[in-house]
């Protein structure tokens, strides 16, 4: 029997919410921080901007326990690692995977080693990995180098790899698609999301297909992925040796789930497209200032992508193809406070005024 999620069950975590769809059994030691069941927020301003009677929802994954969607996959990967008897976890990361792995390892009482591209991790994510007590190794290389090393070390049998090359991660992450269908009663027509290592787009597609097979939904969404223009191997169909983008979370040149992402896009009749750094940052500000949802730059790629689909004839999925009254879900993957540096740069210096009502009125501009 499938569970449905309701507010009173808010903190059950994805394994307890969807055990029948996950590779767990009664003997799996569940390591959870109450991840999942994240808000699916109807966005009136975004819907208005898209027009044509479309409804736009944002799935806000930034409110997971460590502030990103990675927690959904990590609860399953770490629980299974414990079940298999692993003594230590290892991952490569652009930041969020390491924050999540470190937290769940702490909770499981096992060691976590994280391999990171030196100087390329957003400050909040690095702070998290330190706070949770991970063993942190910074390398002179990029994420793709880090993942290569992790795969090598994983072969020794000393570590359980908790990157999305581990199928338990994908299994956990697909629960976000279940939640969307449980909440709105059917799959959306379009699902937009950022793409980095490409695990998440593959995971959502698995989730949508499974629920469809179980007749929980009547349709399948078109999956539309967005890469940063300087780190867009899937879009350009070639490995990018030196990926560059302000969206450090998706600064990946050789995604592990490349093939699965291509499959999801082709089978769902979706698309892969690119958004520029300027478009990403503009979308990040817009979403914060018009909908009250502050996300990290990588997450804003889905919103930048939505705008591109609406505004540009150049988009891989121009909205001319989108029927009126479509339901669109955009996943925003991580919290804005994880990566505040660029927002801080845009903040004007705050000059104190004297502590009088008159001067404060003046400063407000009244
Ligand atoms: C905020 O943490 O790859 O396409 O090592 O942190 O499933 O990789 C993060 C990826 C999107 C891309 N948004 O998801 C890592 C890492 C945020 C992210 C992605 C990431 P995938």
Boltz pocket constraint, residues with backbone or C-beta under 6 A from the ligand:
constraints:
  - pocket:
      binder: B
      contacts: [[A, 68], [A, 92], [A, 93], [A, 94], [A, 95], [A, 96], [A, 97], [A, 98], [A, 164], [A, 194], [A, 195], [A, 196], [A, 197], [A, 198], [A, 199], [A, 200], [A, 201], [A, 249], [A, 250], [A, 296], [A, 298], [A, 299], [A, 333], [A, 334]]
      max_distance: 6.0
